[in-house]
């Protein structure tokens, strides 16, 4: 078995000897610094590969202070204020932290700001408002009892990630790092020359780890230093008059602040993207990727590798966008909080290797009294391991402060187990693909492939009560034996690919993930009806196909056999009866009730070909339906759990009309899963629980072996097929 390699460790100046000890113990082949640390000279001579974190937008306050007009900017929207007379004054910075943000008074407010009557949605003419710079207020001529907002530009005078790290780690004497906008010509020339000088001054650095390139995702703090708005996919901080003027020439129409602030929603991933916002993303990705390539070319000219951190200033370099491959990066590294986030990284194409930072980060908010870093490491690896077996990262690593980890009793032993299993997976698969079902599963939403493995998230791997019942579907799929595609509604309009066997639509009504008004497009609904009628499968979770129209809430209620009671049809009686006897629930190891998470209320079955498998009172939670030659399944919600993974597995094979295929490779215990590498004839059976589990291994429907697995064990056996 591989004893070394595929592992990156963090280091710092005060842990040189401990770094060398752990490097030898864990077999690490790379060392890295991280925010607030520097690679010590004593380690620069070590034969390990050296990563250096490189910041293109900060850690140079002198330049930012000397060029205040080229500090990065963000579009903000004021609180809503109700006018009680014919004039109203709005103080712009109410609720924002003035150490992070400062109103842009250098560029013409009448050109770049927007005042909107939110009662009517109308833009207030510029001659009806004025800006009082001294007071920091906008005065508006108003209609009494109408609500108003001001959208305005602000300078980011404290880098949001540095601010986050500063507050999280309770730094006291560290200066606030300003940002500067690399897209601006003067700063752009300076940053390129600075990168050349840095490469020359750091001959021992092998990998330049860009963190990331130019535009920070939206991370805005309130006046009490709390996170006010976080959108990991947000473009609100990728704006400046310079950029917006270029956009206007590229797009051929005038830019409006509303394209960014979006009524105060800031175009979160959950919003159905407008044409203008999609245009802005397209423009930014073209521009950012082209400029990022110039920096990567500089790094390559010095014989170094270029790595991008999937986070921080990653806006415009979305790895599933059309222009990402053109950057020419050697690698991408990102934080792994789950199977979903691992697949988000490991499925990236156009780089030589992918690397994941496993959790926990070695930060004092985890390595502290009451913290449970060992428990977090185990939970993180159990979720990540399922996905690694399906789509492996090339490398793993950790971030933070190494001394915190080395001083925690038993933590390094846990890391040894994780690293050992990761190397076992690579040794047994030998670069080959795992077995997948003979059909593809497609996730249908407004974003499609552009934001693969990113659905139903506010910020990757952050729990939200409102989303876990939907995100659980992707978490289950991340470790399942299926090729998963992400398609959008234009893909459906163009024609559903013949290799897709099941389409899944999951999310709340009127979000980008459910689809909103796309479902009243006859091309969309007829294409999917035809797909299912001819033998395809459809799975809906939450409020799939939801858009009130022509007497239906679920526009594919005929396909799914369910609709949602919106109060309009209470006078129509519903006679729903539960019958749980079905292939989907036949698994002998199911225990207790099905967990639908937050679920969706008031779902009722309708039609002539449905069967209700689970109910909550008079309403349905799990329903199957036959539609022509095809099948559908409806779930009220599906949070991640081993049992729900098994239920979804069975539901997919049922919906595809191929239940017999499920036991081609199969284990009986829901707490266990199997992954097969046909080319190397090796099988991995994993125990996803903290207790011993017995499970039977089936190949081609035949019992091959009975196994007893220790807690969290991964067992390798030979393929007997």
C-alpha positions, -999 to 999 in steps of 0.1 A, spaced: 0 0 0 11 36 -7 27 49 25 35 84 13 21 111 -10 -12 127 -18 -12 148 14 -6 185 21 1 197 56 0 233 69 29 248 88 41 279 106 74 294 118 70 281 154 63 244 145 93 235 123 103 203 142 67 192 147 60 198 110 89 175 100 78 148 125 42 148 113 54 149 77 73 117 82 46 101 103 17 109 79 38 105 47 30 141 35 47 152 3 37 188 4 37 217 29 17 249 28 12 282 45 -22 298 52 -37 331 60 -18 348 89 12 324 86 44 322 66 65 293 54 96 292 77 130 293 61 140 261 78 114 242 58 120 258 24 150 235 20 129 204 27 124 181 -4 86 183 1 66 203 -25 60 238 -11 27 257 -16 26 294 -10 -7 312 -6 -8 341 -30 -32 371 -28 -38 392 -59 -62 416 -42 -48 422 -7 -18 421 16 -5 454 1 -21 482 20 4 507 7 -8 502 -29 -45 504 -19 -40 535 2 -21 552 -26 -49 543 -51 -82 548 -33 -101 550 -66 -90 514 -74 -101 498 -42 -127 470 -48 -164 479 -48 -197 463 -39 -233 472 -47 -253 477 -15 -290 483 -10 -302 504 19 -329 492 43 -365 499 32 -378 531 45 -415 543 45 -421 579 37 -446 597 60 -445 630 41 -433 643 7 -396 640 17 -375 612 31 -339 610 41 -321 576 41 -288 571 58 -270 547 35 -247 529 60 -273 520 86 -268 483 94 -234 480 76 -200 479 92 -181 511 85 -148 493 91 -156 471 61 -175 494 38 -173 530 28 -197 549 5 -181 556 -29 -182 594 -32 -157 595 -60 -180 584 -88 -212 602 -98 -241 589 -78 -266 600 -104 -248 578 -129 -243 547 -108 -269 547 -80 -306 540 -81 -335 551 -59 -366 529 -63 -401 532 -50 -406 497 -38 -444 502 -35 -447 506 -72 -414 492 -84 -407 524 -103 -373 541 -105 -373 576 -89 -359 601 -114 -325 615 -106 -338 650 -103 -361 638 -75 -333 629 -51 -299 643 -39 -270 630 -20 -258 648 11 -222 636 13 -214 651 47 -244 634 63 -241 602 43 -278 605 34 -299 605 3 -329 629 3 -359 618 -18 -391 635 -30 -416 609 -20 -452 598 -20 -465 594 16 -465 558 28 -446 544 -1 -414 524 7 -381 534 -8 -346 520 -11 -313 533 -24 -288 511 -43 -253 525 -41 -217 517 -46 -193 512 -16 -156 506 -14 -145 474 4 -120 489 28 -115 456 47 -111 424 28 -141 402 38 -121 370 42 -94 387 62 -122 403 83 -137 368 88 -104 352 98 -95 382 120 -128 379 139 -128 340 140 -93 338 154 -96 369 176 -65 386 161 -57 418 180 -28 437 164 -31 426 128 -38 455 105 -70 454 84 -62 444 49 -76 466 22 -86 453 -12 -77 466 -46 -93 459 -80 -70 440 -103 -94 446 -133 -84 483 -132 -56 491 -157 -32 507 -132 -36 481 -106 -35 453 -132 -1 464 -144 11 467 -109 -1 432 -98 14 415 -128 48 431 -121 45 423 -84 38 386 -93 69 385 -114 90 399 -86 75 375 -61 82 345 -83 118 356 -86 121 362 -49 107 327 -40 126 301 -59 119 274 -34 81 277 -39 67 250 -62 30 258 -62 15 293 -63 -19 289 -46 -40 318 -58 -66 327 -32 -83 332 -55 -81 358 -83 -100 391 -84 -136 392 -70 -147 381 -35 -180 363 -32 -205 385 -14 -197 385 24 -211 416 41 -209 423 78 -234 443 99 -227 471 123 -220 446 151 -194 427 131 -218 398 124 -223 383 90 -252 402 74 -253 387 40 -234 356 27 -237 344 -9 -209 321 -19 -220 324 -55 -226 362 -53 -214 387 -79 -223 419 -58 -186 426 -51 -174 423 -87 -185 458 -97 -170 492 -104 -178 519 -129 -148 508 -150 -161 473 -152 -197 483 -157 -189 507 -186 -171 478 -203 -202 456 -197 -225 482 -213 -203 482 -245 -202 443 -245 -240 438 -237 -253 467 -258 -276 481 -232 -274 504 -201 -265 488 -168 -288 492 -138 -279 486 -102 -311 466 -99 -294 439 -120 -271 433 -90 -291 442 -59 -322 424 -72 -348 439 -48 -325 431 -19 -320 394 -28 -287 400 -45 -293 373 -71 -288 344 -47 -285 310 -62 -321 305 -52 -334 333 -75 -343 324 -110 -316 343 -128 -327 372 -150 -314 376 -185 -294 407 -174 -278 388 -145 -269 359 -168 -254 383 -192 -233 399 -164 -220 364 -153 -211 356 -189 -193 389 -193 -174 386 -160 -164 350 -167 -149 359 -201 -130 389 -186 -119 372 -154 -107 340 -170 -88 359 -196 -69 380 -170 -64 350 -147 -47 332 -176 -22 360 -179 -13 355 -142 -11 318 -146 12 322 -176 35 344 -155 37 316 -129 44 290 -155 72 311 -170 91 307 -137 86 269 -137 60 269 -110 25 253 -108 -6 275 -105 -33 263 -82 -67 280 -76 -86 279 -43 -123 273 -49 -134 300 -26 -127 335 -14 -121 356 -46 -134 329 -70 -162 349 -87 -158 348 -124 -137 316 -124 -166 292 -118 -150 258 -127 -180 246 -147 -183 278 -167 -174 279 -204 -141 297 -200 -125 280 -169 -104 256 -189 -88 284 -208 -71 297 -177 -46 268 -179 -45 261 -142 -26 231 -129 -48 224 -100 -79 234 -80 -82 231 -42 -113 236 -21 -128 229 13 -146 195 17 -175 197 40 -196 169 26 -199 145 -3 -215 172 -23 -187 197 -19 -161 170 -26 -178 162 -59 -179 199 -66 -141 198 -66 -133 163 -79 -155 165 -110 -137 196 -123 -121 191 -157 -94 212 -173 -68 208 -145 -40 182 -139 -52 174 -104 -77 183 -77 -72 186 -40 -96 188 -11 -91 205 23 -107 181 48 -124 193 80 -119 204 106 -97 234 98 -71 237 126 -88 268 140 -94 277 177 -131 277 172 -129 238 170 -97 230 189 -110 245 221 -127 234 254 -160 218 244 -148 213 208 -148 179 192 -123 179 164 -120 141 163 -158 137 160 -158 164 132 -130 146 114 -148 113 115 -181 128 104 -164 147 76 -146 116 63 -176 93 64 -194 117 41 -164 125 19 -153 88 16 -186 78 -2 -179 105 -28 -142 98 -31 -150 62 -41 -172 75 -69 -150 105 -81 -117 107 -62 -98 138 -55 -61 134 -64 -49 148 -31 -62 158 3 -49 182 29 -57 203 59 -56 240 67 -51 262 98 -25 260 126 -7 227 129 2 231 166 -35 231 175 -39 197 158 -7 182 172 -15 192 207 -50 176 207 -49 140 221 -57 114 196 -64 137 167 -32 129 147 -41 91 150 -75 99 134 -58 117 106 -35 87 100 -66 66 95 -82 90 70 -50 94 50 -44 56 50 -79 49 36 -75 76 10 -44 60 -3 -60 26 -2 -87 38 -25 -62 51 -51 -42 19 -49 -72 -3 -55 -88 17 -82 -55 24 -101 -70 54 -119 -100 34 -133 -137 42 -131 -162 27 -106 -192 7 -119 -223 28 -126 -258 19 -136 -266 17 -174 -284 50 -174 -277 86 -163 -295 106 -136 -301 143 -144 -307 171 -119 -330 197 -135 -328 233 -124 -322 268 -138 -285 266 -135 -277 232 -149 -241 223 -156 -228 258 -149 -232 252 -112 -228 214 -109 -231 200 -74 -239 235 -61 -277 233 -59 -298 243 -29 -268 258 -11 -263 293 4 -226 286 12 -211 252 6 -215 227 35 -233 252 57 -265 238 72 -298 256 68 -331 243 81 -348 255 49 -325 236 26 -312 203 42 -343 184 31 -335 192 -5 -297 192 -5 -299 157 10 -308 144 -25 -274 156 -38 -256 143 -8 -271 109 -13 -262 110 -50 -226 120 -44 -218 84 -33 -242 64 -55 -235 43 -86 -248 67 -111 -234 92 -136 -251 124 -125 -256 153 -150 -269 187 -142 -292 201 -169 -312 234 -173 -345 241 -189 -330 251 -222 -314 216 -223 -349 202 -219 -362 224 -247 -334 213 -270 -342 176 -264 -336 153 -235 -305 132 -241 -311 95 -248 -287 83 -221 -307 99 -193 -329 75 -175 -342 96 -146 -348 133 -142 -349 148 -107 -364 182 -98 -359 192 -62 -365 225 -44 -390 251 -31 -415 267 -54 -404 297 -74 -368 291 -67 -341 285 -94 -340 249 -83 -377 241 -87 -379 262 -118 -408 287 -113 -423 300 -146 -403 275 -167 -430 251 -158 -457 270 -177 -436 267 -209 -454 241 -230 -421 230 -246 -408 220 -212 -438 201 -198 -445 183 -231 -409 172 -235 -409 157 -200 -443 141 -204 -431 125 -236 -399 114 -219 -418 97 -190 -445 83 -213 -420 65 -234 -403 49 -204 -383 75 -186 -384 82 -149 -392 114 -130 -385 121 -93 -398 152 -76 -388 164 -41 -404 193 -22 -422 215 -46 -412 201 -80 -427 217 -112 -445 242 -90 -461 273 -105 -498 281 -100 -513 279 -135 -545 266 -151 -559 249 -120 -527 232 -110 -498 240 -87 -476 211 -97 -476 214 -135 -466 178 -139 -492 166 -114 -503 141 -140 -469 126 -142 -462 125 -105 -497 116 -93 -497 144 -67 -505 181 -63 -504 205 -34 -535 219 -18 -532 257 -20 -566 264 -5 -583 267 -38 -596 231 -40 -606 225 -4 -641 219 -16 -629 189 -37 -628 158 -16 -596 137 -16 -597 100 -8 -561 91 -1 -551 57 14 -516 46 23 -502 13 10 -465 9 19 -460 -24 1 -437 -15 -28 -403 -22 -42 -389 11 -28 -397 1 8 -389 -36 6 -355 -33 21 -353 -56 51 -330 -33 70 -353 -3 71 -361 7 106 -387 31 120 -403 59 101 -390 76 70 -373 110 76 -388 136 53 -370 164 71 -389 197 71 -411 180 44 -438 197 23 -473 200 37 -507 195 21 -497 171 -6 -525 149 -20 -525 121 -45 -547 123 -76 -552 104 -108 -557 67 -115 -523 52 -113 -507 63 -80 -498 45 -48 -492 63 -15 -463 48 4 -462 72 33 -487 97 48 -488 123 75 -525 123 85 -546 128 54 -517 141 33 -491 123 13 -453 122 18 -441 95 -6 -461 86 -37 -453 65 -68 -471 68 -101 -473 51 -134 -474 73 -165 -475 55 -198 -444 32 -199 -427 53 -173 -427 58 -136 -425 87 -111 -417 91 -74 -426 121 -52 -409 128 -19 -420 155 5 -384 160 15 -352 138 16 -325 148 40 -293 128 40 -291 97 60 -280 61 52 -316 49 52 -327 77 29 -298 69 6 -311 34 2 -347 47 -3 -335 70 -31 -314 43 -46 -344 20 -49 -366 49 -61 -341 57 -89 -340 21 -101 -378 19 -99 -383 52 -118 -359 40 -145 -379 9 -149 -348 -13 -141 -354 -26 -105 -335 -58 -114 -303 -38 -121 -301 -27 -85 -286 -59 -72 -259 -61 -99 -237 -50 -70 -255 -46 -37 -252 -48 0 -282 -55 23 -276 -33 52 -286 4 47 -256 15 69 -233 0 43 -225 7 7 -206 -9 -21 -184 5 -48 -169 -17 -75 -139 -11 -98 -145 -36 -126 -111 -31 -143 -91 -38 -112 -116 -64 -99 -117 -48 -65 -148 -41 -44 -150 -16 -14 -177 -22 12 -180 7 36 -197 10 70 -211 45 73 -220 42 109 -203 44 143 -213 8 152 -205 -27 140 -227 -38 110 -234 -71 94 -242 -70 57 -245 -94 27 -228 -87 -6 -247 -95 -38 -233 -97 -73 -256 -102 -102 -284 -110 -78 -265 -138 -60 -253 -138 -24 -215 -138 -26 -203 -131 9 -215 -122 44 -195 -95 61 -191 -81 96 -177 -46 95 -162 -26 124 -174 9 130 -165 31 100 -146 3 84 -138 1 47 -133 -35 36 -117 -45 2 -127 -78 -14 -121 -93 -48 -148 -91 -75 -161 -126 -79 -181 -118 -111 
